[in-house]
Amino acid sequence: MIHTDMIRAMLNRKSIRKFTDDIPSDETVRTIVRAGQQAPFAAQLYSILLSRERKRNAFHAPLLFTFCVDLHKMETVMKKRGWSMITNDLTMLIFGIQDATLAGENMVMAAESVGMGSVYLGGVPFWVKKIRKKYRLPKRVFPFVQLAMGYPAENPPPRPRYPLDFTLFEDEYPEFTDDLVERAMKVMDEGYMGQDYYKKAKLILPIIVKDRKETYDFDTYGWTEHISRKWGQWQQDIDELLDNLKECGLELERG
């Protein structure tokens, strides 16, 4: 592989959940956010909320950014030009998530370049009411992910990723062979178990599916079992998510 300072930083990136007492300066914060703004975008359909309430922030991080799909801001600009938005909310939501996610990743790498670390929090769409109240969000603003950030007080190893041949498919999508799938799973499971990731965290997701018994322990429980338990047991019903979108003034029902 080619190695540059930027590529090395990307390949060595890891989630940080423990932070020192050092507080990033205002200049550092503004620089990181400005770097985020320079990411590619569809229409800058996002806004970023910032909390410095360390005692209340996730992992007691000195900075907690909340990324929102922001149609309110876009509609305000359009109104100045005499236009009304007719594009459906699902389309706008997808483009807004793209915009905000790209900005967030720029911020992650900008933070890494100045010695900071971060971790994403993906449960935000289910905390909408609390976040809307805290930040007094207007309608048409949907918080969907958070980024806790600060100076690292830990140095975990980078976590494994699928092999390239299970990620990059040139010309056409392949028919998966058992060998390809099993090799990809082995990379993930042995990588996590080799770092004692779940053992150190004392984390094995409980089985809540009826008639399915626990057959794993910390020596055999790997990433593929962990992630399978998430998506094999959680959030089967979409009503809560649709209700939270509606709470933010976004309608995803036909008509």
C-alpha positions in Angstrom: 0.0 0.0 0.0 1.0 3.6 -0.5 1.7 5.4 2.8 1.4 9.1 3.3 0.9 11.0 6.6 -2.8 11.4 5.8 -3.3 7.7 4.9 -1.4 6.6 8.0 -3.6 8.8 10.1 -6.7 7.3 8.5 -5.6 3.7 8.9 -4.6 4.3 12.6 -7.9 6.0 13.5 -9.8 4.5 16.4 -12.7 5.4 18.6 -11.8 7.2 21.8 -14.1 7.0 24.8 -11.8 8.3 27.6 -10.6 11.9 27.5 -8.0 14.0 29.4 -9.0 17.1 31.3 -7.5 19.3 28.6 -10.0 21.7 27.1 -9.7 22.5 23.3 -9.4 26.2 22.6 -12.0 28.1 20.7 -9.6 28.4 17.8 -9.2 24.6 17.7 -13.0 24.1 17.7 -13.5 26.6 14.9 -10.7 25.2 12.9 -12.1 21.7 13.1 -15.6 22.7 12.2 -14.4 24.9 9.3 -12.5 21.8 8.0 -15.8 19.9 8.3 -17.5 22.6 6.2 -15.2 22.1 3.3 -16.4 18.5 2.7 -18.3 17.8 -0.5 -22.0 18.5 -0.2 -25.4 18.4 -2.0 -26.8 21.6 -0.6 -25.3 22.1 2.9 -28.4 20.5 4.3 -27.1 20.3 7.9 -26.3 22.2 11.0 -24.0 21.3 13.9 -24.9 21.7 17.6 -22.1 21.9 20.2 -22.3 21.2 23.9 -19.3 21.9 26.2 -21.2 20.6 29.3 -18.6 18.0 30.1 -20.4 16.5 33.1 -23.5 15.8 30.9 -21.7 14.9 27.6 -21.3 11.3 26.5 -18.1 9.8 28.0 -17.6 13.2 29.7 -16.0 14.5 26.5 -15.1 18.2 26.5 -16.9 18.6 23.1 -20.1 17.0 22.0 -21.2 17.8 18.4 -24.7 16.9 17.3 -25.2 16.7 13.5 -28.7 17.6 12.2 -30.4 17.4 8.9 -31.5 21.0 8.6 -34.3 21.7 6.1 -35.4 24.8 8.1 -32.2 26.7 7.1 -32.6 25.6 3.5 -36.2 26.7 3.3 -35.3 30.0 4.9 -32.8 30.6 2.1 -35.3 29.5 -0.6 -37.9 31.8 0.8 -35.5 34.8 0.3 -35.5 33.8 -3.4 -39.2 33.4 -3.7 -39.2 29.6 -3.8 -41.0 26.9 -1.7 -39.6 23.4 -1.3 -41.6 20.7 -3.1 -39.0 17.9 -3.0 -40.3 15.1 -0.8 -38.9 14.8 2.7 -37.3 11.4 2.2 -35.2 12.7 -0.6 -34.1 15.7 1.4 -33.4 13.5 4.4 -31.1 11.3 2.4 -29.2 14.2 0.9 -29.0 15.9 4.3 -27.5 12.8 5.9 -25.0 12.6 3.2 -24.0 16.3 3.7 -23.7 16.0 7.5 -21.9 12.7 7.4 -19.2 13.9 5.1 -18.7 17.1 7.2 -18.4 14.9 10.3 -15.7 12.7 8.8 -13.7 15.7 7.8 -14.0 16.9 11.4 -12.8 13.5 12.7 -9.7 13.7 10.6 -9.1 17.4 11.4 -9.3 16.5 15.1 -6.8 13.6 14.6 -4.4 16.0 12.9 -4.2 18.2 16.1 -3.9 15.3 18.5 -7.5 14.8 19.4 -9.8 11.8 19.2 -13.5 11.1 18.9 -16.3 8.6 18.9 -19.6 8.6 17.1 -22.9 8.0 18.9 -25.5 6.5 16.6 -28.6 6.3 18.8 -29.5 10.0 18.3 -32.6 9.5 16.2 -34.2 7.8 19.2 -33.3 10.7 21.5 -35.0 13.4 19.4 -37.4 14.9 22.0 -34.6 15.4 24.5 -32.3 17.0 22.0 -35.0 19.2 20.5 -35.8 20.5 24.0 -32.2 21.1 25.0 -31.3 23.1 21.8 -34.8 24.6 21.2 -34.7 23.2 17.7 -37.3 24.5 15.2 -39.4 22.2 13.0 -37.6 20.7 10.0 -34.4 20.1 11.9 -33.6 16.4 12.6 -30.7 15.4 14.9 -29.3 12.0 13.7 -25.8 11.4 15.0 -23.4 12.8 17.6 -19.6 13.1 17.8 -17.8 13.1 21.2 -14.4 14.7 21.0 -11.4 15.6 23.1 -7.8 14.8 23.8 -7.4 11.0 24.3 -6.7 9.5 27.7 -6.4 6.0 26.1 -4.6 4.5 23.1 -6.5 1.4 21.9 -5.4 -0.3 18.7 -7.3 0.3 15.5 -10.3 -2.1 15.2 -10.4 -4.6 12.3 -12.3 -4.1 9.1 -13.6 -6.5 6.4 -10.9 -7.6 3.9 -10.9 -5.5 0.7 -12.2 -8.4 -1.4 -15.4 -8.4 0.8 -15.8 -4.6 0.4 -14.6 -3.6 -3.1 -16.4 -5.2 -6.0 -15.2 -4.1 -9.4 -17.5 -4.2 -12.5 -20.2 -6.3 -10.8 -21.5 -7.5 -7.5 -20.2 -11.0 -6.8 -22.0 -14.1 -5.8 -20.6 -14.8 -2.3 -18.9 -18.1 -1.8 -18.8 -19.8 1.6 -15.0 -19.4 1.6 -15.1 -15.6 1.0 -17.8 -15.0 3.7 -16.0 -17.2 6.2 -12.7 -15.6 5.6 -14.2 -12.1 6.0 -16.0 -13.2 9.2 -12.7 -14.7 10.5 -10.8 -11.5 10.0 -13.4 -9.5 12.1 -13.9 -12.1 14.8 -10.3 -13.0 15.4 -9.3 -9.3 15.2 -11.8 -8.3 18.0 -11.1 -11.4 20.1 -7.4 -10.9 19.7 -7.8 -7.5 21.3 -10.1 -8.9 24.0 -12.5 -6.2 23.0 -15.7 -7.7 24.4 -13.9 -9.4 27.3 -12.5 -6.0 28.5 -15.8 -4.4 28.0 -17.6 -7.3 29.8 -20.1 -7.1 27.0 -22.1 -9.9 25.5 -25.5 -8.8 24.2 -28.3 -10.9 25.8 -30.4 -13.1 23.6 -34.0 -12.0 23.7 -35.2 -14.2 20.9 -37.4 -17.0 22.1 -36.1 -20.6 22.0 -32.5 -19.5 21.2 -29.9 -20.4 23.9 -26.6 -18.8 24.7 -23.7 -20.8 23.4 -20.9 -18.2 23.5 -18.5 -16.9 26.1 -15.8 -14.2 26.1 -13.4 -16.6 24.4 -15.7 -17.3 21.4 -17.9 -14.1 21.2 -16.7 -12.0 18.3 -17.9 -9.1 16.2 -20.0 -11.0 13.7 -22.1 -12.6 16.5 -22.3 -9.2 18.3 -23.5 -7.3 15.2 -25.9 -10.2 14.3 -27.5 -10.0 17.7 -28.1 -6.3 17.2 -29.8 -6.4 13.8 -31.4 -9.8 14.6 -33.2 -8.5 17.7 -33.5 -4.7 17.7 -35.9 -2.2 16.2 -38.2 -4.4 14.1 -40.9 -1.8 14.2 -40.3 1.6 12.4 -43.1 3.5 14.2 -40.8 5.1 16.8 -38.4 6.4 14.2 -41.3 7.7 12.0 -42.8 9.4 15.1 -39.5 11.1 15.9 -39.2 12.3 12.3 -42.7 13.6 12.5 -41.8 15.3 15.8 -39.2 17.2 13.7 -41.7 18.1 11.0 -40.5 15.5 8.5 -43.2 13.5 6.8 -42.1 10.2 5.2 -45.6 8.7 4.6 -46.8 8.6 1.0 -49.1 11.6 0.2 
